[in-house]
């Protein structure tokens, strides 16, 4: 959908600045302003600014030129990468319309971007200089005083013909502003110290201030907020709107959530610091509810923000641990949160294992190596297998990898719905060639994505499968404490004619009334009660009670993990309808 506020020509011809590029500029600002706060020599600071700017444009040199007191000539103030002989030739440059990019920028008080200095008329007075030093392009931004008058220039000169991107224009603009600050610092030291510890755009405290503040290692609560899809917002609406959005967001965070200190750390990352222990879950809920109910209005544009939030209460490694919790929140998906418990240590082996499993899943998705296996479910009355449960596996080379090695990583990385869709597609295609009943596992993550109803309708139609043949298995907790929208979806799925089953029944605190409300077709008694039912009286009594409840509710009952004749005899004695386990069927890629 097109937005009238977007300049389509602008978007086609320019590469929008990315959060990473934005962070590079913030890093330069952070380092230079720190040097100011540490009262480094002015020349040292200016040289460092040039060097840092050069790192963001390969094969280039940076320079700072200032006009003299009589406003007649310009001279080089800083140019650490330019040879001394070249600097001498640039000195006593008189500003004018043909005095190169820098002289023209000061003369017009406007930015000058020259792609080819050999042919551009604005370099008419410096042809010999261009030839002597093999210059190709030069971009210059005026340095202005507090009255907005041009007093000098900050330039990037390249040995390649090139035009600046939005990122490089922003770099030049920021650098020229920093030079103004450095020079003003000699007159106003206090202001510079302020800027060293505050974000230039939002006026919030920055990371330097945070690190100084927490030096005493007192227990504090820190919430780290990362804006979801900020890069998209920046691309869709433009850099100016993005900046205005950040300013308004900073004001909201500072005023609405009662933090002792509010920070901006990176382009799309903010922090709320509390000097005491707070109810973190309630605070996260408060933040999410506020932004769910309130959009941020900029001109005619309404933007609704969501965040991933990482939180920690601790007295050491506060920033590192909050960053870890934020990363874990992002791994769960968009608009998620994660609270790292006090003094939780980073388990690098676990982290590496998670990364390995996540990479395995992504590779399996790309290479189409996620496959369904089928395990038979034995009808105890007919004494024959009448239906199958579809189980997920990954085939890597000649190895079959079971879900125990990747499902937890799939959940944390938000990939479970992708796996479910693949299993639906492949199992439907396979089961369309027979008449067996079959069941597929779905998760709370699938329900949260709100795609199941339309996806199942389409799959049933494409593969010509009657809805009554399919059972969806959900975990007990989803049915007993599920969100209203989840329950609504499950009821809609029932209306399609698809059956519902509760998996691992008896593992959690069951809401029996909810099972009746949902019109559950079957329950699968948790394996921990079945595996020793022939020797453990407690397991026997619990299974008997669950089986009795199922019969009373006209719900069929399945015993999982049936692997011996002795267990099956007990199952038969209790009148349980179905048995599933290695005694009758091992999971296989094909049905015999």
C-alpha positions in Angstrom: 0.0 0.0 0.0 1.5 3.4 -1.0 1.8 6.2 1.4 1.4 9.7 0.1 4.0 11.0 2.6 6.7 8.9 0.9 8.7 10.5 -1.8 8.9 7.6 -4.2 11.7 9.1 -6.3 13.7 9.7 -3.2 13.3 6.0 -2.2 14.3 4.7 -5.6 17.4 6.9 -6.0 18.8 6.8 -2.5 19.9 4.1 -0.2 18.3 4.7 3.2 20.7 4.8 6.1 20.6 1.6 8.1 20.6 1.2 11.9 24.2 -0.2 11.6 25.4 2.9 9.7 23.5 5.1 12.1 25.3 3.3 15.0 28.7 4.0 13.2 27.9 7.7 13.3 26.8 7.5 16.9 30.0 5.7 17.8 32.1 8.5 16.3 30.1 11.1 18.2 30.4 9.1 21.4 34.2 8.8 21.1 34.8 12.4 20.1 32.6 13.8 22.8 34.3 11.5 25.4 37.6 13.0 24.3 36.2 16.4 24.9 34.9 15.4 28.3 38.4 14.1 29.1 39.8 17.5 28.1 42.1 16.1 25.4 44.0 18.6 23.2 41.8 20.2 20.6 44.2 19.3 17.8 44.2 15.7 18.9 40.4 15.6 18.9 40.1 17.2 15.5 42.7 14.8 14.0 40.8 11.8 15.5 37.5 13.0 14.1 39.1 13.0 10.6 40.6 9.6 11.1 37.3 8.1 12.3 35.4 9.7 9.4 37.9 8.2 6.9 37.2 4.7 8.2 33.6 5.0 6.9 34.7 5.9 3.3 37.5 3.7 2.0 40.2 5.4 -0.2 39.4 8.9 1.1 41.0 11.6 3.3 39.2 14.0 5.6 40.0 17.6 6.3 38.9 20.6 8.3 39.5 24.1 7.0 38.6 27.4 8.8 38.3 30.9 7.6 40.7 33.5 9.2 39.7 36.3 11.6 39.4 38.8 8.7 37.1 36.3 6.8 39.3 36.5 3.8 41.2 33.2 3.5 40.8 29.6 4.5 43.5 27.5 6.1 43.8 23.8 7.0 43.1 23.2 10.7 43.2 19.4 10.7 44.0 16.9 7.9 46.1 14.1 9.5 46.1 11.9 6.3 46.9 14.7 3.8 50.6 15.3 3.0 52.1 18.5 4.4 52.9 19.8 1.0 49.3 19.4 -0.1 48.2 21.2 3.1 50.5 24.1 2.3 49.0 24.4 -1.2 45.5 24.5 0.3 46.3 27.3 2.8 45.3 30.8 1.9 42.3 29.6 -0.1 39.9 32.4 -0.9 36.3 31.3 -0.7 34.4 31.7 -3.9 32.2 29.9 -6.5 35.2 28.3 -8.1 37.4 27.6 -5.0 36.8 23.9 -4.8 34.2 22.1 -2.7 35.4 23.7 0.6 35.8 27.3 -0.7 32.4 27.1 -2.4 30.7 25.6 0.7 31.9 28.5 2.8 31.1 31.0 0.1 27.5 29.7 -0.4 27.0 28.5 3.2 25.7 25.2 1.6 26.9 21.7 1.3 28.8 21.0 -1.9 29.1 17.5 -3.4 31.4 17.2 -6.4 31.5 13.8 -8.1 34.3 14.7 -10.6 36.7 17.5 -9.5 38.5 17.4 -12.9 35.4 18.6 -14.9 33.3 20.5 -12.3 33.5 24.3 -12.7 33.5 24.7 -9.0 37.1 23.4 -9.0 38.2 25.8 -11.7 40.7 27.7 -9.4 42.3 24.4 -8.2 43.0 22.5 -11.4 46.7 22.3 -10.7 46.1 21.0 -7.2 43.8 18.3 -8.6 46.4 17.2 -11.0 49.3 17.2 -8.5 47.5 15.0 -6.0 45.2 12.8 -8.3 41.9 13.8 -6.7 38.6 12.5 -8.1 35.7 13.7 -5.9 35.2 16.0 -2.9 32.2 16.5 -0.7 32.2 19.4 1.7 29.9 20.6 4.5 30.1 24.1 6.0 31.0 24.4 9.6 28.7 27.1 11.1 28.8 29.2 14.2 25.9 29.7 16.6 24.5 32.4 14.2 24.5 29.8 11.4 27.2 31.6 9.5 29.8 29.5 7.6 33.2 29.7 9.4 34.9 26.7 7.9 34.3 23.3 6.2 34.6 19.6 6.9 35.4 17.6 3.8 35.9 14.1 2.5 38.1 13.9 -0.6 38.1 10.6 -2.5 40.5 9.1 -5.0 37.5 7.6 -6.8 34.7 9.2 -8.7 31.7 8.9 -6.5 28.6 10.7 -5.2 27.6 10.6 -1.5 24.9 8.4 -0.1 22.5 9.6 2.6 24.7 7.9 5.1 27.8 9.9 4.0 25.8 13.2 3.9 24.7 12.5 7.5 28.4 11.7 8.4 29.5 15.0 6.9 26.7 16.9 8.7 27.4 15.3 12.0 31.2 15.8 11.7 30.8 19.5 10.9 28.5 19.9 13.9 31.0 18.1 16.1 33.7 20.5 14.9 31.5 23.4 15.9 31.1 21.8 19.3 34.9 21.3 19.7 35.6 24.9 18.9 32.8 26.1 21.1 34.2 24.0 23.9 37.0 26.4 24.4 34.3 29.0 25.2 31.8 26.8 26.9 33.4 23.8 28.6 30.3 22.9 30.6 28.1 22.6 27.5 30.6 20.1 25.9 30.6 18.0 29.0 26.9 17.8 28.8 27.0 16.7 25.2 29.5 14.0 26.1 27.0 12.4 28.4 23.8 13.1 26.5 22.4 11.9 23.2 22.5 14.7 20.6 19.1 13.9 19.0 16.9 13.0 21.9 18.7 14.7 24.8 18.5 11.5 26.8 21.5 10.3 28.8 23.9 8.1 26.8 26.0 5.0 27.4 28.9 7.0 28.8 26.6 8.5 31.4 25.2 5.0 32.2 28.7 3.5 32.7 29.7 6.3 35.0 26.5 6.0 37.0 26.7 2.3 37.7 30.4 2.4 38.7 29.4 1.8 42.4 27.9 -1.6 41.6 24.7 -1.0 43.5 21.7 -3.3 42.9 19.5 -1.8 40.2 16.8 -2.8 37.7 17.6 -2.3 34.0 15.1 -2.7 31.1 16.6 -2.6 27.6 14.1 -1.8 24.8 14.7 -2.4 21.1 12.3 -1.0 18.6 10.9 -3.7 16.3 11.3 -3.0 12.5 12.9 0.4 13.0 14.8 -0.1 9.8 11.5 -0.5 7.9 10.1 2.7 9.5 13.2 4.6 8.5 13.0 3.2 4.9 9.2 3.8 4.5 9.0 7.3 5.9 12.4 8.7 5.5 15.2 9.7 7.8 13.6 13.0 9.0 10.5 11.2 10.2 12.6 8.5 11.9 14.4 11.2 13.9 11.2 12.9 14.9 9.8 9.5 16.0 12.9 8.9 18.2 12.5 12.3 19.8 8.8 11.7 20.6 9.6 8.2 21.9 12.3 9.5 24.1 9.9 12.0 25.7 7.3 9.2 26.3 9.8 6.9 27.9 11.1 9.6 30.1 7.7 10.8 31.3 5.5 7.7 31.4 7.3 4.9 33.1 8.7 6.4 36.3 12.3 5.4 35.7 15.1 7.1 37.7 17.1 7.5 34.5 16.3 7.1 30.8 18.9 6.4 28.2 19.4 6.1 24.4 22.2 3.6 23.8 22.0 2.9 20.0 20.0 4.0 17.0 16.9 2.0 18.0 17.8 0.9 21.6 16.6 2.7 24.7 17.0 1.8 28.4 15.1 2.4 31.6 17.1 2.3 34.9 15.5 1.9 38.3 17.5 2.4 41.5 15.6 -0.3 43.3 14.0 -3.6 42.7 10.7 -3.3 40.8 8.1 -5.7 39.6 9.7 -6.2 36.2 6.8 -8.2 34.7 4.3 -5.5 35.6 6.5 -2.8 34.2 6.9 -4.7 30.9 3.2 -5.2 30.8 2.6 -1.5 31.4 5.0 -0.5 28.6 3.4 -2.9 26.1 -0.1 -1.9 27.0 0.7 1.8 26.6 2.2 1.4 23.1 -0.5 -1.0 22.1 -3.1 1.6 22.9 -1.2 4.7 21.8 0.3 5.5 18.4 2.9 8.1 17.9 1.7 10.8 15.5 4.1 12.7 13.3 2.4 15.1 10.9 -0.3 12.9 9.2 1.5 9.7 10.0 0.4 7.4 12.8 3.1 4.8 13.9 2.4 2.0 16.3 5.6 0.8 18.0 6.4 -2.6 19.6 9.6 -3.6 21.4 11.7 -6.6 22.3 12.6 -6.1 26.0 15.4 -7.6 28.0 15.5 -7.0 31.7 17.7 -7.8 34.7 18.0 -6.9 38.4 21.6 -7.2 39.6 24.6 -5.3 40.9 27.2 -6.3 38.4 27.5 -6.8 34.6 24.2 -4.9 34.4 24.6 -3.9 30.7 26.1 -7.2 29.6 23.3 -9.2 31.2 20.5 -7.0 30.0 22.0 -7.2 26.5 22.0 -11.0 26.9 18.3 -11.0 28.0 17.4 -8.7 25.1 19.1 -11.1 22.7 17.1 -14.0 24.2 13.9 -11.9 23.8 14.6 -11.3 20.1 15.2 -15.1 19.7 11.6 -15.6 20.8 10.3 -13.4 18.1 8.9 -9.9 17.7 7.4 -8.0 20.7 8.7 -10.5 23.2 10.5 -10.1 26.5 13.0 -12.0 28.6 14.0 -11.5 32.3 17.4 -12.7 33.3 17.4 -13.8 36.9 19.8 -12.2 39.4 23.4 -13.5 39.1 22.5 -15.8 36.2 25.8 -16.7 34.6 26.2 -16.9 30.8 26.5 -20.6 29.9 28.5 -20.4 26.7 28.2 -24.2 26.0 24.4 -23.8 26.1 24.6 -20.7 23.9 26.8 -22.5 21.3 24.5 -25.5 21.4 21.5 -23.3 20.7 23.3 -21.5 17.8 24.2 -24.9 16.4 20.6 -26.2 16.6 19.2 -23.0 15.2 21.6 -23.2 12.2 20.6 -26.9 11.8 16.9 -25.9 11.5 17.5 -23.0 9.1 19.6 -25.2 6.9 16.9 -27.9 7.0 14.3 -25.4 6.0 16.5 -24.1 3.1 17.4 -27.6 1.9 13.9 -29.1 2.4 15.2 -31.7 4.7 12.5 -31.4 7.4 10.4 -34.6 7.0 7.4 -36.2 8.6 7.6 -39.6 10.3 4.5 -41.7 11.1 3.8 -43.7 14.3 0.9 -46.0 14.4 -1.9 -45.7 17.0 -3.4 -49.1 18.0 -7.1 -49.5 18.4 -7.4 -51.7 21.4 -11.0 -52.9 20.6 -10.3 -53.7 16.9 -6.8 -54.9 17.8 -5.3 -53.1 14.7 -3.6 -49.8 13.9 -6.2 -47.4 12.6 -4.5 -44.0 12.7 -1.1 -42.4 12.8 0.6 -39.5 14.6 2.8 -37.3 12.4 6.2 -36.6 14.0 8.9 -34.2 12.8 12.4 -35.3 12.0 15.4 -33.7 10.2 17.3 -35.7 7.7 20.9 -34.6 7.4 23.1 -36.7 5.1 22.3 -40.3 6.2 21.3 -39.3 9.8 17.8 -38.9 11.1 17.7 -36.2 13.9 15.0 -36.4 16.5 13.1 -33.3 17.8 14.8 -33.5 21.2 17.9 -32.0 19.5 16.2 -29.0 17.9 12.7 -28.3 19.1 13.7 -26.1 22.0 15.9 -24.0 19.7 13.0 -23.8 17.2 10.8 -22.4 20.0 13.3 -19.8 21.2 14.2 -18.7 17.6 10.5 -18.4 16.5 10.8 -21.1 13.9 8.2 -23.5 15.2 5.4 -22.2 12.9 7.7 -22.7 9.9 8.2 -26.3 10.9 4.5 -26.9 11.4 3.6 -25.6 8.0 6.2 -27.9 6.4 4.8 -30.9 8.3 1.2 -30.0 7.3 2.2 -29.7 3.6 4.2 -32.9 3.5 1.9 -35.1 5.6 -1.2 -33.9 3.8 0.3 -34.8 0.5 1.3 -38.3 1.8 -1.9 -39.0 3.6 -4.0 -38.0 0.5 -2.9 -41.4 -1.0 -4.5 -43.4 1.8 -7.6 -43.3 4.0 -6.0 -43.4 7.5 -6.9 -41.0 10.3 -3.9 -38.9 11.4 -2.9 -36.4 13.9 -0.4 -33.4 13.8 1.0 -31.5 16.8 0.5 -27.7 17.0 2.0 -25.3 19.5 1.1 -22.1 21.3 3.4 -20.4 18.9 1.3 -21.6 15.9 -1.8 -20.1 17.6 -0.1 -16.9 18.3 0.7 -16.4 14.6 -3.0 -16.7 13.9 -2.5 -18.5 10.6 -3.8 -22.0 11.2 -7.4 -21.7 10.2 -6.7 -20.3 6.7 -3.7 -22.6 6.2 -5.6 -25.7 7.2 -8.5 -24.8 5.0 -6.2 -24.4 2.0 -4.3 -27.6 2.7 -7.5 -29.7 3.1 -8.8 -28.3 -0.2 -5.5 -28.7 -2.2 -5.0 -32.4 -1.1 -8.7 -33.3 -1.0 -8.6 -34.6 2.6 -11.8 -34.7 4.6 -11.5 -32.7 7.8 -12.7 -35.6 10.1 -9.5 -37.5 9.2 -7.3 -34.9 10.9 -6.7 -34.4 14.6 -4.7 -31.5 16.0 -2.8 -32.3 19.2 -2.2 -29.5 21.6 -0.4 -29.4 24.9 -2.6 -29.5 28.0 -1.5 -26.0 29.1 -2.7 -24.4 25.8 -6.3 -25.6 26.4 -6.4 -25.0 30.2 -4.9 -21.5 30.4 -4.8 -20.5 26.8 -5.4 -16.9 25.6 -8.9 -16.0 24.5 -7.8 -15.7 20.9 -6.2 -19.2 21.1 -9.5 -20.7 22.4 -11.4 -18.8 19.7 -9.1 -20.3 17.0 -9.5 -23.8 18.5 -13.3 -23.6 18.4 -13.2 -22.3 14.8 -10.9 -25.3 13.9 -13.5 -27.6 15.4 -16.2 -26.0 13.3 -14.2 -27.0 10.2 -14.7 -30.6 11.2 -11.2 -31.2 12.5 -10.8 -33.1 15.7 -8.8 -31.8 18.8 -6.7 -33.9 21.2 -4.9 -33.0 24.3 -1.3 -34.3 24.4 0.6 -35.3 27.5 -2.6 -35.0 29.5 -2.1 -35.0 33.3 1.3 -33.3 33.2 0.0 -29.8 34.1 -2.9 -28.5 36.1 -5.9 -29.4 34.0 -8.9 -27.3 33.5 -11.5 -30.1 33.0 -14.3 -27.6 32.3 -12.3 -26.1 29.5 -11.9 -29.5 27.9 -15.7 -29.9 27.8 -16.2 -26.3 26.5 -13.8 -27.0 23.6 -15.5 -30.3 22.8 -12.1 -32.2 22.9 -12.3 -35.5 21.0 -9.4 -37.3 22.7 -6.8 -37.1 25.4 -3.3 -38.7 25.4 -2.3 -39.7 28.9 1.2 -38.5 29.7 3.9 -41.1 29.2 5.3 -40.6 32.8 2.2 -42.5 34.1 2.1 -45.2 31.4 5.7 -46.2 31.4 5.5 -47.9 34.9 1.8 -48.4 35.2 2.3 -52.1 35.7 4.6 -51.6 38.7 3.6 -48.3 40.2 0.3 -48.1 42.1 0.3 -44.2 42.0 0.7 -44.2 38.2 -2.1 -46.8 37.9 -4.5 -44.9 40.0 -3.9 -41.6 38.2 -4.3 -43.3 34.8 -7.5 -45.0 36.0 -8.9 -41.6 37.1 -8.0 -39.9 33.9 -9.5 -42.7 31.9 -12.7 -42.6 33.9 -13.0 -38.9 33.3 -12.5 -39.3 29.6 -15.2 -42.0 29.4 -17.6 -39.7 31.4 -17.0 -36.9 29.0 -17.4 -39.2 25.9 -13.7 -38.4 25.1 -11.6 -41.2 23.6 -8.4 -42.0 25.5 -4.9 -42.9 24.2 -2.1 -44.3 26.3 1.4 -43.2 25.2 4.7 -45.0 25.7 3.3 -48.5 25.5 6.4 -50.6 25.0 5.8 -54.0 26.8 3.0 -56.6 26.8 2.7 -56.1 30.6 1.9 -52.4 30.2 -0.6 -53.2 27.4 -2.4 -55.8 29.6 -3.0 -53.0 32.2 -4.2 -50.6 29.5 -6.7 -53.2 28.3 -7.9 -53.9 31.8 -8.7 -50.2 32.2 -10.7 -50.1 28.9 -8.4 -47.4 27.4 -9.4 -47.0 23.7 -6.0 -46.7 22.0 -2.3 -47.5 22.7 0.7 -45.8 21.1 4.3 -47.0 21.5 7.1 -49.2 20.3 5.2 -52.4 21.2 2.9 -51.7 18.1 4.8 -49.2 15.9 8.1 -47.3 15.6 8.1 -43.9 13.9 8.9 -44.5 10.2 9.2 -42.3 7.1 6.6 -44.5 5.3 3.5 -46.4 6.4 3.8 -50.2 5.6 
